[in-house]
Amino acid sequence: MTLPLTVPPSKTHETLLFAPFSDDLDGLDADIVFIGMPYGNAYEPHAVSNDQIKAPDAVRRVTDRVTRGLERYDYDVGGPIYDNRPVKAVDVGNVPFDIADHHSHFARAEAAIRKILAAGAMPITIGGDHGIPIPILRALDGEGPVTVIQVDAHIDWRDHVNGVRDGLSSPMRRASELAHVGEIFQIGIRAQGSARPEEVEAAAAYGAHIIPAFEVHDLGIDAIIDRIPDGGRYYITIDADGLDPSVMPGVEGPAPGGLTFHQVRKLIHGLVRKGRVLGMDIVEITPSADVNDITSITAGRLVVNLVGAAVRAGYFEAPAA
C-alpha cells in the first residue's frame, strides 16, 4: 500500500494552536510545523494500537484551553505567542500506519521531518511513544553536531526488547549511535524503568549526562542549564513521565518526584537563549489516564513556551540583506 507521508488530524479535532492544515510537504511555506507521530514500533502485537496513538489529536483538541486566542497576551512568553510578527505555523497532521507494513511509518516520519527541515522550518512533534525521536534524530543528520536534551523518568538505553531495536525503551541508545549526535543530557531521571545494569553501563560508557530529578530539585534548574554548553544545536525530547504526575498524570509509568512545569519551561527558554533549538517532541501521553486534560494542556503549554521563546529570539526572522 502506498500511503502519503501525513494525513489530516481527525475531523473532530482542531489543529494545534489554530494553525492552518497543510498536506503539501513538498511546498511547505512555514517557520514552524506541528506534526503528529502516533505510532511507535511495538514490542508485542497487542501494543500496536495503544492509547498513546490518540495523544496527538488529544493535544490538538485542547488547543482552546492552551490558548484562548493567538492575539491575547500570554504571560509565559511576555506577550502574544507570535509577538505580532509574521511567523508562519502550519499543522501537517499525523504520520499514518500501514497495516500491511508495520515498520514503514518510521520511514515516512523521517521523510516528513526531512521535508520540514528542507523548508527551513522547526518541527514540533507530538507522539506516540518514545520511539518516535529515532526517525526524527536520523533526519537531523545535516544539522550536527546535535546535543540531545531528554526530559524523562527513564534513561531509555535498552539495545532491544523482543528483538525490536527502535522501540520506546531505546531512543537514547539509538541516538548514541548517530555520528551527528554529540552530548546527551538526560534530566529528571528517577525510579528504575529501563535502567538495568547493562543500560546504566552503556550510558556511562558513552558519557551521557544523567541528572536525576532530585538533583534538579536540590540544585535548581538554573544550575543544570549552566552545565549544558553554550552555542549548541539542541534537540529536545520530553517524555510526559519526566514531569511529576501532579503535572502530567496521563502517563503509563508515573513516578513521584518528577520535574515541575516551571523547571521544564525554564529549561526550554534557557536552551533557546543558549544556542539553537532544532525541534522538540513530547511523547508518552496516555489520554485515557488523564485528569481533566491536564497532561494534554501541559504539553500544549510547553509547545507555546518553545514557540514564544524562539520567536522572541529571532529564530524566524529573515537574514539581513
WOWO-V847731 format. One line per field, one symbol per residue. ss: DSSP state (~ for helix, > for strand, _ for the rest). burial: I if it has 24 or more other C-alpha atoms within 12 Angstrom, else O. A space follows every 10 residues. Layout:
ss=???
burial=???
//
This chain:
ss=______>___ _____~~~_> >___~~~___ _>>>>>>___ ____~~~___ ~~~~~~~~~~ ~_~~~~____ ___>____>_ ________>> >>>>___>__ >__~~~~~~~ ~~~~~~~~__ _>>>>>>___ __~~~~~~~~ ~~___>>>>> >_________ >__>______ ~~~~~~____ >>>>>>>>>_ ______~~~~ ~~~~~~__>> >>~~~~~~~_ ~~~~~~~___ __>>>>>>>~ ~~>_______ ________>_ ~~~~~~~~~~ ~~~~_>>>>> >>>___~~~_ ___~~~~~~~ ~~~~~~~~~~ ~~________ _
burial=OOOIIIIIIO OOOIIIIIII IIIIIOOIII IIIIIIIIII IIIOOOOIOI IIIIIIIIII IIIOIIIOOI OOOOOIIOOI IIIOOOIIII IIIIIIIOOO OIIIIIIIII IIIIIIIIOI IIIIIIIIII IIIIIIIIII IOIIIIIIII IIIIIIIIII OOOOIIIIII IIIIIIOIOI IIIIIIIIII OOIIIOOOII OIIOOIOIII IIIIOIIOOI IOOIIOIIIO OIIIIIIIII IIIIIIIIII IIIIIIIIII IIIIIIIIII IIIIIIIIII IIIIIIIOII OOIIIIIIII IIIIIIIIII IIIIIIOOOO O
//
